[in-house]
């Protein structure tokens, strides 16, 4: 994927090392507890907050919007911003991505690839049923 699915192999090989980032996922209470130390590790370029996994590992399965989870996320954000490192996460919608960007996130994944494909498939099935009713 990094090389554009084989489209620009030579350009990729020439520039790859200059463009590689090491982003560490923070998805457990243990990672949160060790965040200060993680942020001092040489070579770590940023932190990726996995809100769903973090919530689940905090005992809130599938509930990343729980106030306790949001407080922990805010604490992570503050520490990463203060460190000057990249802050990354995932957004489920375009609107959520805009909010995260405005909050200062520098890297935002817009839905997981599986989620995107599932949503597209659902749209296609709905259109098919609408246009070809039985």
Steps between C-alpha positions, in 0.01 A plus 500: 500500500775745590634494147163579341418136434799462269449817299807698606750238616818693414380825659390307806834324541690827456300687769364231733739543792448876509124459524462217752338588830483295817157552652425311822144393579360586841208264553536369856504647851859373528604701195328807646684449830832479312430783255754740652776243449376404152515863391870517592602197291735607222352427161135507605344761272148495635215338686190338351200493732278199434178622662297181457778272624586738783136511611471123483820453698367743761188288543273697267459256212404694188443823694778747418275796583471408869609801710781306671640392163474854363686633806783253441512594130516871591793424732680313222436788260644753744816299556557436130439864409746608770760256366481641147448154354236401245155420636298249299170315529211358301171672414179325407361788295620796300344735757686329783825528303445875462448540876815301576701703249378823659607362841854462368530143378756478221414151373144368473394171349149536361333167577675168479522350153261221596247751631524705180447192284207384713331841475551511125362147465192597704440802277534287187262234634242766593525659154465162334189415705351842426560474126416132460210428739323165502 
